[in-house]
Amino acid sequence: MAEPKPRQRKFAPRSRTGCLTCRTRRKRCDSRHPQCANCTRLNLACEWEPKRNIIRDSSESSSSPAPELQVTGPLRSSLDFWDILPGGLDQASERKHILQYYVEAYVPSISVAASPANYYTSLYMPWAFQIDGMLDVILAISSAQLSRRVVDPDRAKHLKAVSSRHENRCYAFIKERVSPSGQPLRDAYQVIAMILILVGLEALNGKTDTRWLSQLKCAQRLLNNISPEQSITDCVEVDSLHRHFTYHFAFASLMARVAPSPINSSLEQELAPISSGLMPMTTIDPLMGISYQLCDLIARIQYVTTSNPAFPHITEASFKAIETGIMSWTYENPFTLGVDLTIALDLIALAEAYRLAALIQLYRTSPVYASRIPDCASRTMEFVARIPPGSPAESSLLYPVFLAGAELDDEKAMAACSKRLDEIQGRNRYENVGMVQKVLKEVWRPRLESGKRIDWEDVLKEKNWSFTVG
């Protein structure tokens, strides 16, 4: 079935002469002083650019025939519309604001590249207007992130309460539609999407328990219940859900050895052909970029974390199959997927950072290959450094930065890694970044003080933590 062409959002022409508030919101302004009609209607602070003073260059003499003029004062507004959201809105108006934030701020903050086929907007938003649960989960995660952006503490507290209220509604919605045995009763696609977004909400809130793993187990059961006929008929929807699940499932594999209840698999799953059943990439994935097939390989690393004494050859064969798959994996050319040169180069650097981080994760499962880890970590950080701060690709850097950062021994490199994590957190406001920083500091401190090496897995076991690096 051909993928429907997503609708393009139409924006009003951006005002060039109106108030700063309308210019920030990209809305047409009537330029009425001191309060324009838009700001009056929405109860916004109507900000105007201050008058500029024209002064002479002090180095020029008063007799100079053509003195150089300099303009003083702010030439560019630093006003952030989302930091001045009005308080006291009725519920309908507030919901509209949060939905606008979801489309214009939240989704771009977590997406590695802009794409009209981004399932966060092209699929999940239409579902939100059809299914109450989808609307609740979008409002829950958007208000949770927005609460971390607004300056007013009372507003932030209110938005956290809004997020919690909608999150509770989500769980009630899911409970009504999933049987105790895990069989879907109705709205299966939307329930899967909701669960995966709730995994993201756990990361955003910095939760360190294993609820996100239980959520993934539920999503996995629901996905497995989709028949091959359904997958063909609803190929766009099913492929989007599989890709979203694969992204989170890859990071579940990272916690396989430290989580009290890791996601297990049957022997048949362990021996399944690498990257079987994955649709070819025809667009940039919002979370993985061009690394979809690689994330599927990463997810399989959890199956070789512990050698089976009864079948040692199976473990070794699985290790070799995954290593070969990672090293020989080739990604789609991003230039053919509709992105410009700068974004394409960042996506390539992100893909290579993921490849090397995947090898670090794999080599950690066997002491025989431990000597290869430092080189992989060094090369990972080189590719991370190629992605400039503020690049959309930065939003998915947490996985390679964590794995490579945990292997650093140089204080300067540690400081640079910590700074990069601050920049990532500043972009998406996800609290799991702070969890990563706390673990890395526990790992780095004894190395700097005494040269003693502590493994990040031991830190997590001691703290009884489990979190996703998505």
C-alpha positions in Angstrom: 0.0 0.0 0.0 1.4 3.4 -1.0 2.3 5.6 1.9 -0.2 8.6 1.9 1.4 11.9 1.3 1.4 13.8 4.6 -0.3 17.1 4.8 2.0 20.1 5.0 1.3 22.7 7.7 0.6 26.1 6.4 1.9 29.1 8.4 0.8 32.6 8.2 3.5 35.0 6.7 5.9 36.0 9.5 5.5 39.5 10.6 8.6 41.6 10.1 7.3 44.9 11.6 5.0 43.7 14.4 5.6 42.9 18.0 8.4 40.5 19.1 5.8 38.1 20.5 4.0 37.7 17.1 7.3 37.5 15.3 8.5 34.7 17.6 5.2 32.9 17.1 5.3 33.5 13.3 1.9 35.1 13.4 0.6 38.1 11.5 0.6 41.2 13.8 -1.6 44.3 13.4 1.2 46.4 14.9 -1.2 48.1 17.3 0.6 49.8 20.2 1.0 49.2 23.1 -0.8 45.9 22.9 -1.6 44.2 19.6 -4.8 42.3 19.0 -3.2 38.8 19.1 -1.5 39.4 22.4 -4.7 41.0 23.8 -6.8 38.0 22.7 -4.4 35.4 24.1 -3.4 37.3 27.2 0.3 37.4 26.2 3.0 39.9 27.1 3.2 42.1 24.0 6.9 42.8 23.7 8.3 45.4 21.3 11.8 45.9 20.2 13.3 49.0 22.0 14.3 52.0 20.0 17.8 52.0 18.7 20.2 54.8 19.4 22.4 56.0 16.6 25.8 57.1 17.9 29.0 58.2 16.3 32.2 56.2 16.4 34.2 57.9 19.2 37.4 57.3 17.3 36.2 59.7 14.5 36.7 63.4 14.9 33.7 65.7 14.7 35.0 67.2 11.5 34.9 63.9 9.6 32.9 64.3 6.5 31.3 60.8 6.6 31.3 59.5 10.1 30.6 55.7 10.5 27.3 55.1 12.2 26.9 52.3 14.7 23.6 50.8 15.9 23.3 50.0 19.6 20.6 47.9 21.3 19.3 44.4 20.7 19.1 43.6 17.0 17.5 40.2 17.6 14.9 39.1 20.1 15.8 36.3 22.5 12.2 35.9 23.5 11.0 32.3 23.7 7.3 32.0 23.1 7.1 28.9 25.2 8.7 30.6 28.2 5.9 33.2 28.3 2.9 30.9 28.0 0.0 32.6 29.7 -1.4 31.3 33.0 -5.0 31.0 33.9 -6.1 29.5 30.6 -9.3 27.4 30.4 -8.7 23.7 29.8 -9.5 23.8 26.1 -7.1 26.7 25.4 -4.4 25.1 27.4 -4.8 21.8 25.6 -4.5 23.7 22.3 -1.2 25.4 23.5 0.2 22.0 24.5 -0.7 20.4 21.2 0.9 23.3 19.4 4.0 22.9 21.6 4.1 19.1 20.7 4.2 19.9 16.9 6.4 23.0 17.0 8.8 22.3 19.8 8.6 18.8 21.4 8.9 16.7 18.2 11.7 18.8 16.7 13.6 18.5 20.0 13.7 14.7 19.8 14.0 14.2 16.0 17.4 13.8 14.3 16.1 15.4 11.1 12.9 17.1 9.9 10.8 14.7 7.8 7.2 14.9 6.5 6.9 11.2 7.3 7.8 11.6 11.0 5.3 9.2 12.7 5.2 11.5 15.7 3.2 13.9 13.6 2.1 12.2 10.5 0.6 9.1 12.3 0.3 9.9 16.1 -1.3 13.3 15.7 -4.2 12.1 13.5 -4.7 9.2 16.0 -4.9 11.8 18.8 -8.0 13.3 17.2 -9.6 9.8 16.9 -8.6 8.1 20.1 -8.8 9.7 23.6 -5.8 7.7 24.8 -3.5 9.0 22.1 -4.5 12.6 22.9 -3.8 12.0 26.6 -0.3 10.5 26.0 0.7 13.4 23.7 -0.5 15.9 26.3 1.3 14.0 29.0 4.7 13.9 27.4 4.5 17.4 25.9 3.4 19.1 29.2 6.1 17.1 31.0 8.8 18.5 28.8 7.3 22.0 28.7 7.3 22.1 32.5 11.1 21.9 32.3 11.3 24.8 29.9 9.0 27.5 31.4 10.6 29.9 33.9 7.7 30.5 36.2 7.9 27.8 39.0 4.2 27.9 39.6 3.6 27.3 35.9 6.1 24.4 35.9 4.3 22.8 38.9 1.0 23.2 37.1 2.2 21.6 33.9 3.7 18.6 35.8 0.3 18.1 37.4 -1.3 18.3 33.9 1.2 15.6 32.7 0.5 13.4 35.7 -3.2 13.6 35.2 -3.0 12.7 31.5 -0.5 9.9 32.2 -3.0 8.3 34.7 -5.7 8.5 32.0 -3.3 6.7 29.6 -2.8 3.7 31.9 -6.6 3.5 32.5 -7.2 3.5 28.8 -4.6 0.8 28.2 -5.9 -1.4 31.0 -9.4 -1.4 29.3 -7.9 -2.5 26.0 -5.4 -5.2 26.9 -6.4 -8.4 28.5 -4.5 -9.9 31.5 -2.9 -12.3 29.1 -1.6 -9.5 27.0 -4.0 -10.0 24.1 -5.3 -6.8 22.5 -9.0 -6.2 22.8 -9.3 -3.2 20.5 -7.3 -0.1 19.3 -4.1 -2.3 19.2 -2.1 0.1 17.1 -2.9 3.1 19.2 -2.2 1.2 22.4 1.2 0.1 21.1 2.0 3.7 20.2 0.9 4.9 23.6 3.0 2.4 25.4 6.1 3.4 23.4 5.5 7.1 24.1 5.1 6.3 27.8 8.5 4.6 27.7 9.8 8.0 26.5 8.0 9.7 29.3 9.8 7.5 31.8 13.1 8.6 30.3 12.0 12.3 30.3 11.0 12.1 34.0 14.3 10.4 34.9 12.7 7.2 36.4 15.2 4.6 37.4 13.0 1.6 38.0 12.1 -1.2 35.6 8.6 -0.1 34.6 9.8 0.9 31.2 11.0 -2.7 30.6 7.6 -4.0 31.6 6.1 -1.5 29.1 8.3 -2.8 26.4 7.3 -6.4 27.1 3.7 -5.4 26.7 4.4 -3.6 23.4 6.4 -6.6 22.2 3.5 -9.0 22.9 1.0 -6.7 21.1 3.4 -6.4 18.1 3.8 -10.1 17.9 0.0 -10.6 17.7 -0.2 -8.5 14.5 -0.8 -11.0 11.7 1.3 -11.0 8.5 -1.9 -10.1 6.6 -2.4 -7.0 8.8 1.3 -6.1 8.4 0.8 -6.0 4.7 -2.5 -4.2 4.7 -1.3 -1.6 7.2 2.3 -1.6 6.2 2.9 2.1 7.1 1.4 1.9 10.5 2.9 -1.4 11.4 6.4 -0.4 10.1 6.3 2.8 12.1 5.4 0.9 15.3 8.1 -1.6 14.7 10.7 1.1 14.2 9.7 3.0 17.3 9.8 -0.3 19.3 13.2 -1.3 17.9 14.7 2.0 19.1 13.7 1.4 22.7 14.3 -2.3 22.6 17.9 -1.7 21.5 18.5 0.2 24.8 16.7 -2.5 26.8 19.5 -4.8 25.6 22.0 -2.4 27.3 20.4 -3.0 30.6 20.0 -6.8 30.2 22.8 -7.6 32.6 21.8 -5.1 35.4 18.0 -5.0 35.3 16.3 -7.3 37.8 13.8 -8.5 35.1 15.4 -8.2 31.7 13.4 -9.0 28.5 14.1 -12.6 27.7 13.8 -14.3 24.4 13.3 -17.9 23.2 16.0 -19.9 21.5 14.2 -19.3 18.3 14.5 -15.6 18.7 18.2 -15.9 19.5 18.8 -17.7 16.3 16.6 -15.6 14.1 18.3 -14.3 11.0 19.9 -10.9 11.6 17.7 -8.0 10.5 15.0 -10.3 9.0 11.7 -8.8 8.2 12.8 -5.1 8.3 11.4 -2.9 5.7 13.9 -0.9 3.7 14.5 2.7 4.8 12.6 5.1 2.5 12.8 8.1 4.9 14.8 9.4 7.8 13.6 7.8 11.0 12.9 10.6 13.6 14.8 8.7 16.4 17.4 6.5 14.6 18.1 8.5 11.5 19.6 6.0 9.1 20.4 3.4 11.9 17.3 1.4 12.0 18.8 -2.0 10.9 21.8 -1.3 13.3 19.4 -0.8 16.2 17.9 -4.2 15.4 21.4 -5.7 15.7 22.0 -3.9 19.0 18.7 -5.3 20.4 20.1 -8.8 19.8 23.2 -8.3 21.9 21.2 -9.1 25.0 21.0 -12.7 23.8 24.7 -13.3 24.1 25.4 -11.6 27.4 25.6 -14.9 29.3 27.1 -18.0 27.9 25.0 -21.1 28.1 27.2 -24.0 29.5 25.1 -26.6 27.8 25.3 -24.9 24.4 28.6 -22.8 24.3 28.7 -23.0 20.5 25.4 -21.3 20.2 26.6 -18.3 22.3 29.8 -18.0 20.2 27.8 -18.3 17.0 25.4 -15.6 18.1 28.3 -13.3 19.1 30.0 -13.8 15.7 26.8 -13.3 13.8 26.1 -10.0 15.5 29.7 -8.8 15.2 29.7 -9.5 11.5 26.4 -7.8 11.1 27.5 -4.7 12.9 30.8 -4.4 11.1 29.3 -5.1 7.6 26.2 -3.1 8.1 25.7 -0.4 5.4 23.2 2.4 5.8 21.1 4.1 3.2 22.6 7.1 1.6 21.0 10.0 3.4 21.4 12.3 0.4 18.8 10.2 -1.4 16.4 10.5 1.5 15.7 14.2 1.0 18.0 15.9 3.5 20.6 18.6 2.9 24.3 18.2 3.1 24.8 19.4 6.6 22.1 17.2 8.1 23.3 14.2 5.9 26.8 14.5 7.3 25.6 14.6 10.9 23.4 11.5 10.3 26.4 9.6 8.9 28.5 10.6 11.9 25.6 9.5 14.2 25.4 6.2 12.4 29.1 5.5 12.8 29.0 6.5 16.4 26.2 4.0 16.9 28.2 1.3 15.1 31.2 1.8 17.3 29.1 2.0 20.5 27.4 -1.2 19.5 30.8 -2.9 19.2 31.6 -1.6 22.7 28.4 -3.1 24.0 29.1 -6.4 22.3 32.7 -6.7 23.3 31.8 -6.1 26.9 30.1 -9.5 26.9 33.4 -11.3 26.5 36.7 -10.8 28.2 38.4 -12.1 25.1 37.5 -8.9 23.2 37.9 -6.4 26.0 41.2 -5.1 24.6 39.3 -3.7 21.6 37.0 -1.5 23.6 39.4 1.5 24.2 39.9 2.0 20.5 36.2 1.8 19.8 35.5 4.3 22.5 38.1 6.8 21.2 36.7 6.5 17.7 33.1 6.9 19.0 34.0 10.2 20.6 35.6 11.4 17.4 32.4 10.8 15.5 30.4 12.5 18.3 32.6 15.5 18.0 31.8 15.8 14.3 28.2 16.5 15.2 28.0 20.2 16.2 26.1 21.3 19.3 22.6 22.2 18.4 22.4 19.8 15.4 19.2 17.8 15.3 21.3 14.6 15.3 22.5 15.5 18.8 19.1 14.4 20.2 20.0 10.7 19.8 23.6 10.9 21.0 23.0 9.6 24.5 23.6 5.9 23.7 27.1 6.3 22.1 28.2 9.1 24.5 27.3 6.9 27.5 29.1 3.8 26.3 32.2 5.6 25.1 32.2 8.1 28.0 32.3 5.2 30.5 35.6 4.1 29.0 37.4 7.5 29.3 40.5 7.9 31.4 41.6 11.4 30.5 40.2 14.3 32.7 40.0 16.7 29.8 38.0 14.1 27.7 35.7 13.5 30.7 35.0 17.3 31.0 34.2 17.5 27.3 31.9 14.5 27.6 30.1 16.0 30.5 29.7 19.3 28.7 28.2 17.5 25.7 25.7 15.8 27.9 24.7 19.2 29.3 24.1 20.3 25.7 22.0 17.3 25.0 19.9 17.8 28.1 19.5 21.5 27.2 18.0 20.5 23.9 15.5 17.9 24.9 15.2 18.4 28.7 15.2 14.6 29.3 16.1 13.8 32.9 17.7 10.4 31.9 20.6 12.5 30.7 21.2 13.6 34.3 21.1 9.9 35.3 23.8 9.1 32.8 25.9 12.0 34.2 25.6 10.7 37.7 26.7 7.2 36.7 29.6 8.5 34.7 30.8 10.7 37.6 30.7 7.6 39.9 32.8 5.8 37.2 35.3 8.7 36.6 36.0 9.8 40.2 38.0 6.8 41.3 39.9 6.7 38.0 41.0 10.3 38.6 41.8 9.9 42.3 43.5 6.5 42.4 43.4 5.0 39.0 40.9 2.4 40.2 38.4 1.3 37.5 34.7 0.9 38.4 32.4 -0.4 35.8 29.1 1.4 35.1 27.2 -1.9 35.4 28.4 -2.2 39.0 27.3 1.3 39.8 23.8 0.6 38.5 23.6 -2.7 40.4 24.7 -0.9 43.6 22.1 1.8 43.1 19.4 -0.7 41.8 18.9 1.6 38.8 17.6 0.8 35.4 16.9 3.5 32.8 16.8 3.8 29.1 19.3 5.9 27.2 16.7 6.8 24.5 
